[in-house]
C-alpha cells in the first residue's frame, strides 16, 4: 500500500469513527481547518465552518 493511500484511509476512518461515535473532535480532525459547508436556504447562502 502506498503512503498516500494509507494516509487517505486513515482520514476516512477517522471521519467514520467520528460519525459513529458522535465525536465532534474526530470529525474536525478529518477536515482542513478552513473547510466549510455551504448551502442555500430560502435564497440565503448559509455557511457552517469546522469550528462551528
PDB file of N, H, CA, C and O in Angstrom:
ATOM      1  N   UNK A   1       0.849  -1.173   0.000  1.00  0.00           N
ATOM      2  CA  UNK A   1       0.000   0.000   0.000  1.00  0.00           C
ATOM      3  C   UNK A   1       0.896   1.239   0.000  1.00  0.00           C
ATOM      4  O   UNK A   1       1.898   1.293   0.713  1.00  0.00           O
ATOM      5  N   UNK A   2       0.524   2.231  -0.807  1.00  0.00           N
ATOM      6  H   UNK A   2      -0.290   2.187  -1.386  1.00  0.00           H
ATOM      7  CA  UNK A   2       1.326   3.447  -0.890  1.00  0.00           C
ATOM      8  C   UNK A   2       1.074   4.335   0.332  1.00  0.00           C
ATOM      9  O   UNK A   2       0.021   4.258   0.964  1.00  0.00           O
ATOM     10  N   UNK A   3       2.055   5.175   0.650  1.00  0.00           N
ATOM     11  H   UNK A   3       2.910   5.238   0.136  1.00  0.00           H
ATOM     12  CA  UNK A   3       1.863   6.089   1.788  1.00  0.00           C
ATOM     13  C   UNK A   3       0.654   7.003   1.601  1.00  0.00           C
ATOM     14  O   UNK A   3      -0.061   7.285   2.563  1.00  0.00           O
ATOM     15  N   UNK A   4       0.416   7.472   0.360  1.00  0.00           N
ATOM     16  H   UNK A   4       0.997   7.243  -0.421  1.00  0.00           H
ATOM     17  CA  UNK A   4      -0.745   8.337   0.113  1.00  0.00           C
ATOM     18  C   UNK A   4      -2.039   7.608   0.426  1.00  0.00           C
ATOM     19  O   UNK A   4      -2.932   8.162   1.067  1.00  0.00           O
ATOM     20  N   UNK A   5      -2.138   6.366  -0.027  1.00  0.00           N
ATOM     21  H   UNK A   5      -1.412   5.916  -0.547  1.00  0.00           H
ATOM     22  CA  UNK A   5      -3.361   5.601   0.210  1.00  0.00           C
ATOM     23  C   UNK A   5      -3.561   5.364   1.705  1.00  0.00           C
ATOM     24  O   UNK A   5      -4.677   5.482   2.210  1.00  0.00           O
ATOM     25  N   UNK A   6      -2.493   5.035   2.404  1.00  0.00           N
ATOM     26  H   UNK A   6      -1.586   4.940   1.994  1.00  0.00           H
ATOM     27  CA  UNK A   6      -2.579   4.828   3.853  1.00  0.00           C
ATOM     28  C   UNK A   6      -3.075   6.083   4.563  1.00  0.00           C
ATOM     29  O   UNK A   6      -3.900   6.007   5.473  1.00  0.00           O
ATOM     30  N   UNK A   7      -2.568   7.226   4.142  1.00  0.00           N
ATOM     31  H   UNK A   7      -1.898   7.287   3.403  1.00  0.00           H
ATOM     32  CA  UNK A   7      -2.981   8.498   4.754  1.00  0.00           C
ATOM     33  C   UNK A   7      -4.459   8.777   4.492  1.00  0.00           C
ATOM     34  O   UNK A   7      -5.189   9.199   5.388  1.00  0.00           O
ATOM     35  N   UNK A   8      -4.887   8.539   3.259  1.00  0.00           N
ATOM     36  H   UNK A   8      -4.293   8.197   2.531  1.00  0.00           H
ATOM     37  CA  UNK A   8      -6.290   8.768   2.912  1.00  0.00           C
ATOM     38  C   UNK A   8      -7.200   7.827   3.696  1.00  0.00           C
ATOM     39  O   UNK A   8      -8.232   8.247   4.218  1.00  0.00           O
ATOM     40  N   UNK A   9      -6.816   6.560   3.778  1.00  0.00           N
ATOM     41  H   UNK A   9      -5.977   6.219   3.353  1.00  0.00           H
ATOM     42  CA  UNK A   9      -7.630   5.593   4.527  1.00  0.00           C
ATOM     43  C   UNK A   9      -7.712   5.969   6.004  1.00  0.00           C
ATOM     44  O   UNK A   9      -8.755   5.781   6.629  1.00  0.00           O
ATOM     45  N   UNK A  10      -6.637   6.493   6.563  1.00  0.00           N
ATOM     46  H   UNK A  10      -5.789   6.645   6.055  1.00  0.00           H
ATOM     47  CA  UNK A  10      -6.641   6.896   7.969  1.00  0.00           C
ATOM     48  C   UNK A  10      -7.598   8.063   8.201  1.00  0.00           C
ATOM     49  O   UNK A  10      -8.320   8.084   9.197  1.00  0.00           O
ATOM     50  N   UNK A  11      -7.606   9.031   7.290  1.00  0.00           N
ATOM     51  H   UNK A  11      -7.018   9.014   6.480  1.00  0.00           H
ATOM     52  CA  UNK A  11      -8.513  10.175   7.426  1.00  0.00           C
ATOM     53  C   UNK A  11      -9.968   9.729   7.288  1.00  0.00           C
ATOM     54  O   UNK A  11     -10.828  10.160   8.057  1.00  0.00           O
ATOM     55  N   UNK A  12     -10.241   8.871   6.313  1.00  0.00           N
ATOM     56  H   UNK A  12      -9.542   8.521   5.688  1.00  0.00           H
ATOM     57  CA  UNK A  12     -11.611   8.372   6.121  1.00  0.00           C
ATOM     58  C   UNK A  12     -12.059   7.585   7.354  1.00  0.00           C
ATOM     59  O   UNK A  12     -13.208   7.711   7.780  1.00  0.00           O
ATOM     60  N   UNK A  13     -11.174   6.779   7.929  1.00  0.00           N
ATOM     61  H   UNK A  13     -10.241   6.676   7.584  1.00  0.00           H
ATOM     62  CA  UNK A  13     -11.525   6.022   9.127  1.00  0.00           C
ATOM     63  C   UNK A  13     -11.823   6.953  10.294  1.00  0.00           C
ATOM     64  O   UNK A  13     -12.763   6.721  11.054  1.00  0.00           O
ATOM     65  N   UNK A  14     -11.025   8.005  10.437  1.00  0.00           N
ATOM     66  H   UNK A  14     -10.262   8.194   9.819  1.00  0.00           H
ATOM     67  CA  UNK A  14     -11.275   8.998  11.489  1.00  0.00           C
ATOM     68  C   UNK A  14     -12.640   9.647  11.303  1.00  0.00           C
ATOM     69  O   UNK A  14     -13.370   9.859  12.271  1.00  0.00           O
ATOM     70  N   UNK A  15     -12.983   9.963  10.053  1.00  0.00           N
ATOM     71  H   UNK A  15     -12.389   9.791   9.266  1.00  0.00           H
ATOM     72  CA  UNK A  15     -14.278  10.559   9.743  1.00  0.00           C
ATOM     73  C   UNK A  15     -15.418   9.617  10.141  1.00  0.00           C
ATOM     74  O   UNK A  15     -16.355  10.026  10.825  1.00  0.00           O
ATOM     75  N   UNK A  16     -15.334   8.348   9.707  1.00  0.00           N
ATOM     76  H   UNK A  16     -14.572   8.015   9.151  1.00  0.00           H
ATOM     77  CA  UNK A  16     -16.391   7.392  10.036  1.00  0.00           C
ATOM     78  C   UNK A  16     -16.474   7.127  11.540  1.00  0.00           C
ATOM     79  O   UNK A  16     -17.570   6.999  12.085  1.00  0.00           O
ATOM     80  N   UNK A  17     -15.328   7.044  12.211  1.00  0.00           N
ATOM     81  H   UNK A  17     -14.437   7.148  11.768  1.00  0.00           H
ATOM     82  CA  UNK A  17     -15.331   6.860  13.666  1.00  0.00           C
ATOM     83  C   UNK A  17     -16.016   8.048  14.341  1.00  0.00           C
ATOM     84  O   UNK A  17     -16.807   7.869  15.267  1.00  0.00           O
ATOM     85  N   UNK A  18     -15.711   9.253  13.876  1.00  0.00           N
ATOM     86  H   UNK A  18     -15.069   9.397  13.123  1.00  0.00           H
ATOM     87  CA  UNK A  18     -16.332  10.454  14.439  1.00  0.00           C
ATOM     88  C   UNK A  18     -17.836  10.460  14.253  1.00  0.00           C
ATOM     89  O   UNK A  18     -18.576  10.840  15.160  1.00  0.00           O
ATOM     90  N   UNK A  19     -18.300  10.034  13.062  1.00  0.00           N
ATOM     91  H   UNK A  19     -17.699   9.725  12.325  1.00  0.00           H
ATOM     92  CA  UNK A  19     -19.741   9.945  12.825  1.00  0.00           C
ATOM     93  C   UNK A  19     -20.382   8.916  13.743  1.00  0.00           C
ATOM     94  O   UNK A  19     -21.389   9.198  14.393  1.00  0.00           O
ATOM     95  N   UNK A  20     -19.803   7.730  13.795  1.00  0.00           N
ATOM     96  H   UNK A  20     -18.985   7.501  13.267  1.00  0.00           H
ATOM     97  CA  UNK A  20     -20.370   6.625  14.574  1.00  0.00           C
ATOM     98  C   UNK A  20     -20.410   6.961  16.067  1.00  0.00           C
ATOM     99  O   UNK A  20     -21.384   6.660  16.757  1.00  0.00           O
ATOM    100  N   UNK A  21     -19.341   7.586  16.551  1.00  0.00           N
ATOM    101  H   UNK A  21     -18.549   7.830  15.991  1.00  0.00           H
ATOM    102  CA  UNK A  21     -19.225   7.878  17.981  1.00  0.00           C
ATOM    103  C   UNK A  21     -19.847   9.229  18.356  1.00  0.00           C
ATOM    104  O   UNK A  21     -19.960   9.550  19.539  1.00  0.00           O
ATOM    105  N   UNK A  22     -20.245  10.011  17.367  1.00  0.00           N
ATOM    106  H   UNK A  22     -20.153   9.750  16.406  1.00  0.00           H
ATOM    107  CA  UNK A  22     -20.769  11.347  17.655  1.00  0.00           C
ATOM    108  C   UNK A  22     -19.702  12.243  18.256  1.00  0.00           C
ATOM    109  O   UNK A  22     -19.992  13.069  19.121  1.00  0.00           O
ATOM    110  N   UNK A  23     -18.458  12.080  17.794  1.00  0.00           N
ATOM    111  H   UNK A  23     -18.223  11.410  17.091  1.00  0.00           H
ATOM    112  CA  UNK A  23     -17.317  12.792  18.353  1.00  0.00           C
ATOM    113  C   UNK A  23     -16.927  13.956  17.434  1.00  0.00           C
ATOM    114  O   UNK A  23     -16.307  13.750  16.391  1.00  0.00           O
ATOM    115  N   UNK A  24     -17.293  15.164  17.826  1.00  0.00           N
ATOM    116  H   UNK A  24     -17.797  15.332  18.674  1.00  0.00           H
ATOM    117  CA  UNK A  24     -17.032  16.348  17.005  1.00  0.00           C
ATOM    118  C   UNK A  24     -15.538  16.591  16.805  1.00  0.00           C
ATOM    119  O   UNK A  24     -15.132  17.084  15.752  1.00  0.00           O
ATOM    120  N   UNK A  25     -14.725  16.257  17.787  1.00  0.00           N
ATOM    121  H   UNK A  25     -15.055  15.857  18.642  1.00  0.00           H
ATOM    122  CA  UNK A  25     -13.282  16.455  17.655  1.00  0.00           C
ATOM    123  C   UNK A  25     -12.697  15.544  16.583  1.00  0.00           C
ATOM    124  O   UNK A  25     -11.838  15.969  15.810  1.00  0.00           O
ATOM    125  N   UNK A  26     -13.154  14.296  16.529  1.00  0.00           N
ATOM    126  H   UNK A  26     -13.852  13.951  17.156  1.00  0.00           H
ATOM    127  CA  UNK A  26     -12.681  13.379  15.485  1.00  0.00           C
ATOM    128  C   UNK A  26     -13.142  13.855  14.113  1.00  0.00           C
ATOM    129  O   UNK A  26     -12.374  13.817  13.152  1.00  0.00           O
ATOM    130  N   UNK A  27     -14.388  14.303  14.019  1.00  0.00           N
ATOM    131  H   UNK A  27     -15.011  14.334  14.800  1.00  0.00           H
ATOM    132  CA  UNK A  27     -14.878  14.822  12.744  1.00  0.00           C
ATOM    133  C   UNK A  27     -14.050  16.024  12.305  1.00  0.00           C
ATOM    134  O   UNK A  27     -13.665  16.117  11.139  1.00  0.00           O
ATOM    135  N   UNK A  28     -13.777  16.927  13.207  1.00  0.00           N
ATOM    136  H   UNK A  28     -14.090  16.852  14.154  1.00  0.00           H
ATOM    137  CA  UNK A  28     -12.990  18.116  12.876  1.00  0.00           C
ATOM    138  C   UNK A  28     -11.592  17.731  12.412  1.00  0.00           C
ATOM    139  O   UNK A  28     -11.032  18.381  11.529  1.00  0.00           O
ATOM    140  N   UNK A  29     -11.023  16.682  12.999  1.00  0.00           N
ATOM    141  H   UNK A  29     -11.478  16.154  13.716  1.00  0.00           H
ATOM    142  CA  UNK A  29      -9.678  16.244  12.631  1.00  0.00           C
ATOM    143  C   UNK A  29      -9.623  15.716  11.200  1.00  0.00           C
ATOM    144  O   UNK A  29      -8.548  15.670  10.601  1.00  0.00           O
ATOM    145  N   UNK A  30     -10.758  15.319  10.649  1.00  0.00           N
ATOM    146  H   UNK A  30     -11.631  15.356  11.135  1.00  0.00           H
ATOM    147  CA  UNK A  30     -10.795  14.768   9.294  1.00  0.00           C
ATOM    148  C   UNK A  30     -10.868  15.861   8.228  1.00  0.00           C
ATOM    149  O   UNK A  30     -10.779  15.564   7.037  1.00  0.00           O
ATOM    150  N   UNK A  31     -11.026  17.112   8.636  1.00  0.00           N
ATOM    151  H   UNK A  31     -11.098  17.354   9.604  1.00  0.00           H
ATOM    152  CA  UNK A  31     -11.177  18.203   7.682  1.00  0.00           C
ATOM    153  C   UNK A  31     -10.088  19.246   7.874  1.00  0.00           C
ATOM    154  O   UNK A  31      -9.560  19.414   8.973  1.00  0.00           O
ATOM    155  N   UNK A  32      -9.758  19.938   6.802  1.00  0.00           N
ATOM    156  H   UNK A  32     -10.186  19.802   5.908  1.00  0.00           H
ATOM    157  CA  UNK A  32      -8.828  21.058   6.876  1.00  0.00           C
ATOM    158  C   UNK A  32      -9.482  22.131   7.747  1.00  0.00           C
ATOM    159  O   UNK A  32     -10.697  22.313   7.677  1.00  0.00           O
ATOM    160  N   UNK A  33      -8.709  22.842   8.562  1.00  0.00           N
ATOM    161  H   UNK A  33      -7.721  22.694   8.619  1.00  0.00           H
ATOM    162  CA  UNK A  33      -9.284  23.847   9.460  1.00  0.00           C
ATOM    163  C   UNK A  33     -10.103  24.930   8.750  1.00  0.00           C
ATOM    164  O   UNK A  33     -10.998  25.518   9.359  1.00  0.00           O
ATOM    165  N   UNK A  34      -9.815  25.201   7.486  1.00  0.00           N
ATOM    166  H   UNK A  34      -9.089  24.724   6.991  1.00  0.00           H
ATOM    167  CA  UNK A  34     -10.567  26.240   6.780  1.00  0.00           C
ATOM    168  C   UNK A  34     -11.747  25.681   5.984  1.00  0.00           C
ATOM    169  O   UNK A  34     -12.414  26.426   5.266  1.00  0.00           O
ATOM    170  N   UNK A  35     -12.011  24.382   6.103  1.00  0.00           N
ATOM    171  H   UNK A  35     -11.469  23.776   6.686  1.00  0.00           H
ATOM    172  CA  UNK A  35     -13.133  23.774   5.385  1.00  0.00           C
ATOM    173  C   UNK A  35     -14.451  24.342   5.908  1.00  0.00           C
ATOM    174  O   UNK A  35     -14.554  24.749   7.065  1.00  0.00           O
ATOM    175  N   UNK A  36     -15.451  24.359   5.036  1.00  0.00           N
ATOM    176  H   UNK A  36     -15.368  24.028   4.096  1.00  0.00           H
ATOM    177  CA  UNK A  36     -16.778  24.771   5.473  1.00  0.00           C
ATOM    178  C   UNK A  36     -17.842  24.064   4.648  1.00  0.00           C
ATOM    179  O   UNK A  36     -17.566  23.517   3.580  1.00  0.00           O
ATOM    180  N   UNK A  37     -19.050  24.089   5.161  1.00  0.00           N
ATOM    181  H   UNK A  37     -19.274  24.534   6.028  1.00  0.00           H
ATOM    182  CA  UNK A  37     -20.205  23.510   4.493  1.00  0.00           C
ATOM    183  C   UNK A  37     -21.087  24.673   4.070  1.00  0.00           C
ATOM    184  O   UNK A  37     -21.407  25.549   4.874  1.00  0.00           O
ATOM    185  N   UNK A  38     -21.482  24.672   2.788  1.00  0.00           N
ATOM    186  H   UNK A  38     -21.222  23.961   2.135  1.00  0.00           H
ATOM    187  CA  UNK A  38     -22.295  25.777   2.265  1.00  0.00           C
ATOM    188  C   UNK A  38     -23.564  25.225   1.640  1.00  0.00           C
ATOM    189  O   UNK A  38     -23.560  24.176   0.997  1.00  0.00           O
ATOM    190  N   UNK A  39     -24.664  25.968   1.849  1.00  0.00           N
ATOM    191  H   UNK A  39     -24.667  26.821   2.371  1.00  0.00           H
ATOM    192  CA  UNK A  39     -25.928  25.607   1.230  1.00  0.00           C
ATOM    193  C   UNK A  39     -26.793  26.855   1.144  1.00  0.00           C
ATOM    194  O   UNK A  39     -26.520  27.862   1.797  1.00  0.00           O
ATOM    195  N   UNK A  40     -27.826  26.777   0.339  1.00  0.00           N
ATOM    196  H   UNK A  40     -28.048  25.959  -0.192  1.00  0.00           H
ATOM    197  CA  UNK A  40     -28.762  27.894   0.190  1.00  0.00           C
ATOM    198  C   UNK A  40     -30.067  27.500   0.858  1.00  0.00           C
ATOM    199  O   UNK A  40     -30.630  26.443   0.575  1.00  0.00           O
ATOM    200  N   UNK A  41     -30.542  28.361   1.746  1.00  0.00           N
ATOM    201  H   UNK A  41     -30.085  29.220   1.976  1.00  0.00           H
ATOM    202  CA  UNK A  41     -31.791  28.140   2.466  1.00  0.00           C
ATOM    203  C   UNK A  41     -32.680  29.356   2.241  1.00  0.00           C
ATOM    204  O   UNK A  41     -32.367  30.461   2.683  1.00  0.00           O
ATOM    205  N   UNK A  42     -33.789  29.137   1.550  1.00  0.00           N
ATOM    206  H   UNK A  42     -34.044  28.239   1.191  1.00  0.00           H
ATOM    207  CA  UNK A  42     -34.735  30.220   1.255  1.00  0.00           C
ATOM    208  C   UNK A  42     -34.041  31.393   0.573  1.00  0.00           C
ATOM    209  O   UNK A  42     -34.299  32.555   0.890  1.00  0.00           O
ATOM    210  N   UNK A  43     -33.154  31.071  -0.372  1.00  0.00           N
ATOM    211  H   UNK A  43     -32.945  30.127  -0.630  1.00  0.00           H
ATOM    212  CA  UNK A  43     -32.458  32.090  -1.140  1.00  0.00           C
ATOM    213  C   UNK A  43     -31.271  32.719  -0.450  1.00  0.00           C
ATOM    214  O   UNK A  43     -30.620  33.589  -1.030  1.00  0.00           O
ATOM    215  N   UNK A  44     -30.964  32.308   0.774  1.00  0.00           N
ATOM    216  H   UNK A  44     -31.492  31.602   1.245  1.00  0.00           H
ATOM    217  CA  UNK A  44     -29.848  32.883   1.519  1.00  0.00           C
ATOM    218  C   UNK A  44     -28.728  31.855   1.660  1.00  0.00           C
ATOM    219  O   UNK A  44     -28.966  30.706   2.034  1.00  0.00           O
ATOM    220  N   UNK A  45     -27.484  32.295   1.350  1.00  0.00           N
ATOM    221  H   UNK A  45     -27.291  33.228   1.047  1.00  0.00           H
ATOM    222  CA  UNK A  45     -26.328  31.428   1.495  1.00  0.00           C
ATOM    223  C   UNK A  45     -26.025  31.220   2.972  1.00  0.00           C
ATOM    224  O   UNK A  45     -25.885  32.185   3.723  1.00  0.00           O
ATOM    225  N   UNK A  46     -25.927  29.976   3.382  1.00  0.00           N
ATOM    226  H   UNK A  46     -26.041  29.192   2.772  1.00  0.00           H
ATOM    227  CA  UNK A  46     -25.565  29.623   4.760  1.00  0.00           C
ATOM    228  C   UNK A  46     -24.176  28.993   4.732  1.00  0.00           C
ATOM    229  O   UNK A  46     -23.855  28.239   3.813  1.00  0.00           O
ATOM    230  N   UNK A  47     -23.361  29.294   5.722  1.00  0.00           N
ATOM    231  H   UNK A  47     -23.621  29.906   6.468  1.00  0.00           H
ATOM    232  CA  UNK A  47     -22.007  28.741   5.820  1.00  0.00           C
ATOM    233  C   UNK A  47     -21.782  28.231   7.229  1.00  0.00           C
ATOM    234  O   UNK A  47     -21.992  28.947   8.208  1.00  0.00           O
ATOM    235  N   UNK A  48     -21.344  26.964   7.315  1.00  0.00           N
ATOM    236  H   UNK A  48     -21.172  26.383   6.520  1.00  0.00           H
ATOM    237  CA  UNK A  48     -21.015  26.348   8.600  1.00  0.00           C
ATOM    238  C   UNK A  48     -19.532  25.986   8.567  1.00  0.00           C
ATOM    239  O   UNK A  48     -19.109  25.168   7.751  1.00  0.00           O
ATOM    240  N   UNK A  49     -18.746  26.593   9.451  1.00  0.00           N
ATOM    241  H   UNK A  49     -19.090  27.257  10.114  1.00  0.00           H
ATOM    242  CA  UNK A  49     -17.308  26.335   9.490  1.00  0.00           C
ATOM    243  C   UNK A  49     -17.000  25.130  10.370  1.00  0.00           C
ATOM    244  O   UNK A  49     -17.849  24.704  11.152  1.00  0.00           O
ATOM    245  N   UNK A  50     -15.817  24.588  10.253  1.00  0.00           N
ATOM    246  H   UNK A  50     -15.128  24.934   9.617  1.00  0.00           H
ATOM    247  CA  UNK A  50     -15.417  23.436  11.065  1.00  0.00           C
ATOM    248  C   UNK A  50     -15.557  23.738  12.563  1.00  0.00           C
ATOM    249  O   UNK A  50     -16.139  22.930  13.287  1.00  0.00           O
ATOM    250  N   UNK A  51     -15.041  24.877  13.052  1.00  0.00           N
ATOM    251  H   UNK A  51     -14.567  25.534  12.464  1.00  0.00           H
ATOM    252  CA  UNK A  51     -15.203  25.133  14.495  1.00  0.00           C
ATOM    253  C   UNK A  51     -16.654  25.211  14.951  1.00  0.00           C
ATOM    254  O   UNK A  51     -16.985  24.814  16.068  1.00  0.00           O
ATOM    255  N   UNK A  52     -17.520  25.726  14.075  1.00  0.00           N
ATOM    256  H   UNK A  52     -17.251  26.049  13.167  1.00  0.00           H
ATOM    257  CA  UNK A  52     -18.944  25.836  14.438  1.00  0.00           C
ATOM    258  C   UNK A  52     -19.595  24.474  14.439  1.00  0.00           C
ATOM    259  O   UNK A  52     -20.789  24.361  14.720  1.00  0.00           O
TER     260      UNK A  52
END
